[in-house]
Amino acid sequence: MTWNSEAGKSGLIKELMAKGFSARKAEKAVNAFFECIKAGLWRGEVVELPVGKLVLRIRNGQRPRVWQRSRNVQTGKIKFGIRRMPGPHKVVKLIPNLALDLFPLPTKAEQAAAAVKAAEDAEIAQLASELLGEPARQDIIASLQRCVDSQTKAPGALVRRLRDLKSRGRKYSNEWMLGADVRQLYWL
């Protein structure tokens, strides 16, 4: 068996070998798995997998045309022709599992960006709470972000402005006054 592929049987064999199976045992296990699926389908059973269900259906109609090479025995001349294979035939159909999440996992760069965004959001909530003297609600933080977005789309602008206001020792009695001061710090 060639083990150059990352998908299919060879990919599964590589996965099992990484888990500690020998090459021979991994190959036997994968072949046994596919034989069980094949036998179940031939018996007319529905084979359930995590990705969905495999069902064997009988289709009426013609099979695809097949190019066939033939040779005239008397003259030795070779000719090519199309051979149709009429009649019903069996087709394996996959009924997908609709509850399956098909979105790819985030990359390490996306995970790092999400972690930085979460840390920045936590710092914004903490700074706004300290400036207001009470816990900052999500609607207050959203209004502060709108104040910043009206002037610039620079990342981290809100956290820079809140840090500057805190370093000046300011305290605010309501979110509108805080929003007005955040809007005035347009250079940050």
Buried (B, 14 or more C-beta within 10 A) or exposed (E): EEEEEEEEBBEBBBEBBEEEBEEEEBBBEBBEEEEEBBEBBEEEEEBEEEEBEBBBEEEEEEEEEEEEEEEEEEEEEEEEEEEEEEEEBEEEEEEEBEEEEEEEEEEEEEEEEEEEEEEBBEBBBBBBBBBBEEEBBEEBBEBBBEBBEEBEEEEBBBBBBBBBBBEEEBEBEEBEBBBEBBBEBEEB
